[in-house]
Amino acid sequence: MVKLKDFNIDFDCTQVTPFFQVHEDNRIRFDIEKLSSVNLQLIINQIFNGNKDINAIFVSEYIFNKKRKSAKTKIGQIIHLKNWKEDVVLEGDTNDGVIYASIKNLDPLDVYNYCFNVKKGLTGAYISFYSNEYLLYVSSDVIDIISNDSTNINKLKGNYKNLYDTYYEISNE
């Protein structure tokens, strides 16, 4: 597990996704299939405007019996990997674990290209992109956005009120 302190999130591929670790006022979810490429671009540009440092964290490898096995993320085919850092997390007293890789100083276009490729069918990694204000988690089903400032999420919910998924909102539970 890697702790993302700005968001009070444990980034851990064996636990619940970041979306379920925060209050509903600090999150918004989009069904990836319902997002057009234009809307996807607009959302990414809104949350990661060009003035912010964007970072990524993802599972790059697994460790079984002291041997590394690639997670086969194919991230390097989409994003130029630079400023790579690894965090090795071993499970208790075993030799098994997960290697989380971090990349710094990405561009909003990198985030868009990765999300767009996942939308087209790329097998996605367990990955999140984040700045100091927003975290974007993407999977083959959803794009979740988290902010430590609920005002940011309210703006997104207002701008995309007919597009975001309300299934996990309290009024729908």
C-alpha positions as CSV (number, residue, x, y, z in Angstrom):
1,M,0.0,0.0,0.0
2,V,1.1,3.5,-0.8
3,K,-0.4,6.4,1.2
4,L,-1.5,9.4,-0.9
5,K,-1.6,11.9,1.9
6,D,-3.2,14.8,0.0
7,F,-6.3,12.7,-0.5
8,N,-6.2,10.5,2.6
9,I,-6.2,7.4,0.4
10,D,-4.4,4.1,0.6
11,F,-3.5,3.2,-2.9
12,D,-3.6,-0.6,-2.6
13,C,-4.6,-3.0,-5.4
14,T,-5.8,-5.5,-2.8
15,Q,-8.3,-3.1,-1.1
16,V,-11.2,-1.0,-2.3
17,T,-10.6,1.6,-5.0
18,P,-9.9,5.2,-4.0
19,F,-13.6,6.1,-4.8
20,F,-14.9,4.1,-1.9
21,Q,-12.3,5.6,0.5
22,V,-13.7,9.2,0.5
23,H,-17.0,10.9,1.2
24,E,-19.4,11.3,-1.7
25,D,-18.9,15.1,-1.5
26,N,-15.3,14.5,-2.6
27,R,-15.9,12.2,-5.5
28,I,-17.6,11.8,-8.9
29,R,-17.8,8.7,-11.1
30,F,-18.2,8.4,-14.9
31,D,-19.1,5.3,-16.8
32,I,-16.2,5.1,-19.3
33,E,-18.5,3.8,-22.1
34,K,-20.8,6.8,-21.8
35,L,-18.0,9.4,-22.1
36,S,-17.3,10.7,-25.6
37,S,-13.8,11.5,-26.5
38,V,-14.7,15.2,-26.4
39,N,-16.2,15.0,-22.9
40,L,-13.2,12.9,-21.7
41,Q,-10.9,15.6,-23.0
42,L,-12.9,18.4,-21.4
43,I,-13.0,16.7,-18.0
44,I,-9.3,16.0,-18.0
45,N,-8.4,19.5,-19.1
46,Q,-10.7,20.9,-16.4
47,I,-9.1,18.9,-13.6
48,F,-5.5,18.9,-14.8
49,N,-5.2,22.3,-16.4
50,G,-1.7,22.9,-17.9
51,N,-0.4,24.7,-14.8
52,K,-0.4,21.6,-12.5
53,D,2.1,18.9,-11.9
54,I,0.5,15.6,-12.8
55,N,1.8,12.3,-11.3
56,A,0.8,8.7,-11.9
57,I,1.0,5.7,-9.6
58,F,0.3,2.2,-10.8
59,V,1.1,-1.5,-10.2
60,S,4.1,-2.3,-12.3
61,E,5.0,-5.8,-11.0
62,Y,4.0,-8.5,-8.6
63,I,6.5,-10.4,-6.5
64,F,6.0,-14.2,-6.0
65,N,8.6,-16.2,-4.1
66,K,11.2,-13.4,-4.5
67,K,10.7,-13.2,-8.3
68,R,9.3,-10.2,-10.1
69,K,6.5,-10.7,-12.6
70,S,5.4,-7.8,-14.8
71,A,1.9,-6.6,-14.5
72,K,2.0,-6.1,-18.3
73,T,0.5,-2.6,-18.1
74,K,1.6,-1.4,-21.6
75,I,1.8,2.1,-20.1
76,G,5.1,2.7,-21.8
77,Q,3.4,2.3,-25.2
78,I,1.2,5.3,-24.4
79,I,3.2,7.5,-22.0
80,H,6.8,8.3,-22.2
81,L,8.1,6.9,-18.9
82,K,10.3,9.4,-17.1
83,N,11.1,10.1,-13.5
84,W,10.2,6.6,-12.5
85,K,10.3,5.6,-8.8
86,E,9.3,2.3,-7.3
87,D,7.8,1.4,-3.9
88,V,8.1,-2.3,-3.0
89,V,5.3,-3.4,-0.6
90,L,5.8,-6.9,0.8
91,E,2.9,-8.8,2.5
92,G,3.8,-9.5,6.1
93,D,6.5,-12.1,6.6
94,T,6.1,-13.5,3.1
95,N,8.3,-13.0,0.0
96,D,5.2,-11.9,-2.0
97,G,4.2,-8.4,-2.7
98,V,3.5,-5.6,-5.2
99,I,5.7,-3.0,-6.8
100,Y,4.0,0.4,-7.2
101,A,5.6,2.7,-9.8
102,S,5.3,6.4,-9.7
103,I,5.9,8.8,-12.6
104,K,6.2,12.6,-12.2
105,N,5.5,15.6,-14.4
106,L,3.0,14.2,-16.9
107,D,1.0,16.2,-19.3
108,P,-2.8,16.3,-19.5
109,L,-2.5,14.8,-23.0
110,D,-0.7,11.7,-21.4
111,V,-3.7,11.2,-19.1
112,Y,-6.2,11.6,-22.0
113,N,-4.3,9.2,-24.2
114,Y,-4.1,6.6,-21.5
115,C,-7.8,6.9,-20.6
116,F,-8.8,6.9,-24.3
117,N,-6.9,3.7,-24.9
118,V,-8.5,2.0,-21.9
119,K,-11.9,3.1,-23.3
120,K,-10.9,1.5,-26.6
121,G,-10.1,-1.8,-24.9
122,L,-6.6,-1.6,-23.6
123,T,-6.3,-3.8,-20.5
124,G,-5.8,-1.1,-17.9
125,A,-3.4,-1.2,-15.0
126,Y,-4.4,-0.4,-11.4
127,I,-3.5,3.2,-11.9
128,S,-4.3,6.7,-10.7
129,F,-3.2,10.1,-12.0
130,Y,-3.1,13.0,-9.5
131,S,-2.1,16.6,-8.9
132,N,-2.3,18.5,-5.6
133,E,-6.1,19.0,-6.1
134,Y,-7.4,16.0,-8.0
135,L,-7.0,12.3,-8.3
136,L,-8.3,10.4,-11.4
137,Y,-8.6,6.6,-11.1
138,V,-9.3,4.8,-14.4
139,S,-10.4,1.2,-15.0
140,S,-12.0,-0.6,-17.9
141,D,-15.5,0.4,-16.5
142,V,-15.2,3.8,-14.8
143,I,-13.3,7.0,-14.4
144,D,-13.4,8.2,-10.8
145,I,-12.3,11.7,-9.8
146,I,-11.6,12.6,-6.2
147,S,-10.7,16.0,-4.8
148,N,-9.7,17.1,-1.3
149,D,-11.9,20.2,-1.9
150,S,-15.6,19.4,-2.3
151,T,-16.1,22.6,-4.2
152,N,-14.1,21.2,-7.0
153,I,-16.4,18.1,-7.2
154,N,-19.5,20.3,-7.0
155,K,-18.3,22.2,-10.1
156,L,-17.8,18.9,-11.9
157,K,-21.2,17.6,-10.9
158,G,-22.8,20.9,-12.1
159,N,-20.9,20.8,-15.4
160,Y,-21.6,17.1,-16.1
161,K,-24.9,16.6,-14.3
162,N,-26.4,14.5,-17.0
163,L,-23.3,12.5,-17.6
164,Y,-21.9,11.4,-14.2
165,D,-23.0,8.2,-12.5
166,T,-25.3,8.8,-9.4
167,Y,-25.6,5.2,-8.3
168,Y,-23.5,5.6,-5.2
169,E,-25.0,9.0,-4.2
170,I,-26.9,8.9,-0.8
171,S,-30.2,9.9,-2.5
172,N,-30.0,6.8,-4.7
173,E,-28.9,4.2,-2.0
